[in-house]
């Protein structure tokens, strides 16, 4: 059981650690903002870089999974683990061998994700509306925006594959970096 004084002590320690290392947060934030802006300026290159990165991640995780599967071959689920590892290796090889086609496939998946996320968020908003929650309208707007983004991505295929992933990653990096810069500056002033 966590006691309130333990939570207060933990919060104090985290704040002290952030204040002590505010320069590291600032440097990381600036780096993320620069990378985010670069990805937004040249989204086709960023899309390709994300696809190649994912290809390597699949390949490395698949090889590690294969090694671990054979190392623990007496464990239940050997065949499922083996199939999973082989699929990860195959996905990695395909993404690395054909990154341009991989960008198109990833763009379709991202478009489908935004569509599903939008519908789920709208349903969640309507559920909150029944309970008279004040945030239901913000959820509804978020869900509509997700569906709009999905429509823009999917209706623009295959052309949207050139920019969609790179632009979305760039926006994410930009906002993540801006957040870290804000945290760093607040920590420097001792406001945390």
C-alpha positions as CSV (number, residue, x, y, z in Angstrom):
1,X,0.0,0.0,0.0
2,X,1.4,3.4,-1.0
3,X,1.0,6.0,1.7
4,X,0.4,9.7,0.9
5,X,3.8,10.7,2.4
6,X,5.5,8.1,0.1
7,X,3.8,9.7,-2.9
8,X,4.9,13.2,-1.8
9,X,8.4,12.0,-1.2
10,X,8.5,10.4,-4.6
11,X,7.2,13.5,-6.3
12,X,9.8,15.6,-4.6
13,X,12.6,13.2,-5.7
14,X,11.4,13.2,-9.3
15,X,11.2,17.1,-9.3
16,X,14.7,17.3,-7.8
17,X,16.1,14.9,-10.5
18,X,14.4,16.9,-13.3
19,X,15.8,20.1,-11.9
20,X,19.3,18.6,-11.6
21,X,19.3,17.4,-15.2
22,X,17.3,20.2,-16.9
23,X,20.0,20.8,-19.5
24,X,19.7,17.2,-20.7
25,X,15.9,17.7,-21.1
26,X,16.5,20.9,-23.0
27,X,19.1,19.4,-25.4
28,X,16.8,16.4,-26.1
29,X,13.8,18.7,-26.6
30,X,15.8,20.9,-29.1
31,X,17.0,17.8,-30.9
32,X,13.4,16.4,-31.2
33,X,12.1,19.8,-32.4
34,X,14.8,19.9,-35.1
35,X,14.1,16.3,-36.2
36,X,10.4,17.0,-36.2
37,X,10.8,20.1,-38.4
38,X,13.1,18.2,-40.7
39,X,10.5,15.4,-41.0
40,X,7.8,17.9,-41.7
41,X,9.9,19.7,-44.3
42,X,10.9,16.5,-46.1
43,X,8.2,14.0,-45.2
44,X,9.0,11.4,-48.0
45,X,12.5,11.0,-46.6
46,X,11.1,10.7,-43.0
47,X,8.5,8.1,-44.2
48,X,11.3,6.1,-45.8
49,X,13.4,6.4,-42.7
50,X,10.6,5.2,-40.4
51,X,9.9,2.2,-42.7
52,X,13.6,1.2,-42.7
53,X,13.8,1.7,-38.9
54,X,10.7,-0.6,-38.5
55,X,12.3,-3.1,-40.8
56,X,15.4,-3.3,-38.7
57,X,13.3,-3.5,-35.5
58,X,11.3,-6.4,-36.9
59,X,14.4,-8.2,-38.1
60,X,16.3,-7.8,-34.9
61,X,13.3,-8.7,-32.7
62,X,12.5,-11.7,-34.9
63,X,16.1,-13.0,-34.7
64,X,16.1,-12.5,-30.9
65,X,12.8,-14.2,-30.7
66,X,14.0,-17.1,-32.8
67,X,17.1,-17.6,-30.6
68,X,15.0,-17.5,-27.4
69,X,12.4,-19.8,-28.9
70,X,15.0,-22.5,-29.6
71,X,16.7,-21.8,-26.3
72,X,13.4,-22.5,-24.4
73,X,12.1,-25.1,-26.9
74,X,10.7,-27.2,-24.0
75,X,8.3,-24.4,-22.9
76,X,4.7,-24.6,-24.0
77,X,3.8,-22.6,-27.1
78,X,7.1,-23.4,-29.0
79,X,5.4,-23.5,-32.4
80,X,3.5,-20.3,-31.9
81,X,6.6,-18.6,-30.7
82,X,8.5,-20.0,-33.7
83,X,5.9,-18.7,-36.1
84,X,5.9,-15.3,-34.5
85,X,9.7,-15.0,-34.8
86,X,9.7,-16.1,-38.4
87,X,6.9,-13.7,-39.3
88,X,8.9,-10.8,-37.6
89,X,12.0,-11.8,-39.6
90,X,10.0,-11.9,-42.8
91,X,8.4,-8.6,-42.2
92,X,11.8,-7.0,-41.4
93,X,13.3,-8.5,-44.6
94,X,10.4,-7.3,-46.7
95,X,10.5,-3.8,-45.3
96,X,14.2,-3.6,-45.8
97,X,14.2,-5.1,-49.3
98,X,11.3,-3.0,-50.5
99,X,11.0,0.1,-48.3
100,X,9.0,2.2,-50.8
101,X,6.3,-0.5,-50.9
102,X,6.6,-0.8,-47.2
103,X,5.8,3.0,-46.8
104,X,2.5,2.4,-48.8
105,X,1.6,-0.6,-46.6
106,X,2.3,1.3,-43.4
107,X,0.3,4.3,-44.7
108,X,-2.7,2.1,-45.3
109,X,-2.3,0.7,-41.7
110,X,-2.0,4.2,-40.3
111,X,-5.1,5.3,-42.2
112,X,-7.1,2.3,-40.9
113,X,-5.9,3.0,-37.4
114,X,-7.0,6.6,-37.5
115,X,-10.4,5.5,-38.8
116,X,-10.9,2.9,-36.0
117,X,-9.6,5.3,-33.4
118,X,-12.0,8.0,-34.6
119,X,-15.0,5.8,-34.5
120,X,-14.0,4.5,-31.0
121,X,-13.4,8.0,-29.7
122,X,-16.8,9.2,-31.0
123,X,-18.5,6.2,-29.4
124,X,-16.6,7.0,-26.2
125,X,-17.7,10.7,-26.4
126,X,-21.4,9.7,-26.8
127,X,-21.1,7.4,-23.8
128,X,-19.8,10.4,-21.8
129,X,-22.6,12.6,-23.1
130,X,-25.1,10.2,-21.6
131,X,-23.4,10.6,-18.2
132,X,-23.4,14.4,-18.7
133,X,-19.6,14.6,-18.6
134,X,-18.3,18.0,-19.6
135,X,-15.5,16.6,-21.8
136,X,-17.7,14.7,-24.2
137,X,-17.6,17.5,-26.8
138,X,-13.8,17.5,-26.9
139,X,-13.8,13.8,-27.3
140,X,-16.3,14.1,-30.2
141,X,-14.1,16.7,-31.9
142,X,-11.0,14.5,-31.5
143,X,-12.9,11.5,-33.0
144,X,-14.1,13.6,-35.9
145,X,-10.5,14.9,-36.5
146,X,-9.2,11.3,-36.5
147,X,-11.8,10.3,-39.1
148,X,-10.9,13.4,-41.2
149,X,-7.2,12.5,-41.1
150,X,-8.0,8.9,-42.1
151,X,-10.1,10.2,-45.0
152,X,-7.3,12.5,-46.2
153,X,-4.7,9.7,-46.0
154,X,-6.8,6.9,-47.5
155,X,-8.4,9.0,-50.3
156,X,-5.0,10.3,-51.3
157,X,-3.4,6.9,-51.7
158,X,-1.0,6.1,-53.2
159,X,0.3,9.7,-53.2
160,X,-0.4,10.2,-49.5
161,X,2.1,7.4,-48.8
162,X,4.9,9.8,-49.7
163,X,4.1,12.3,-46.9
164,X,1.6,10.9,-44.4
165,X,3.9,8.9,-42.1
166,X,6.8,11.4,-42.3
167,X,4.5,14.3,-41.5
168,X,2.8,12.5,-38.6
169,X,6.1,11.5,-37.1
170,X,7.4,15.0,-37.6
171,X,4.4,16.5,-35.8
172,X,4.8,14.0,-33.0
173,X,8.5,14.8,-32.6
174,X,7.9,18.5,-32.7
175,X,5.3,18.4,-29.9
176,X,7.3,15.9,-27.9
177,X,10.4,18.2,-28.2
178,X,8.4,21.3,-27.3
179,X,7.1,19.5,-24.2
180,X,10.6,18.6,-23.1
181,X,11.8,22.1,-23.7
182,X,8.9,23.4,-21.5
183,X,9.8,20.9,-18.8
184,X,13.4,21.9,-18.9
185,X,12.8,25.6,-18.7
186,X,10.3,25.1,-15.9
187,X,12.8,22.9,-14.0
188,X,15.6,25.5,-14.5
189,X,13.4,28.1,-12.9
190,X,12.6,25.7,-10.1
191,X,8.8,25.7,-10.9
192,X,8.6,21.9,-10.8
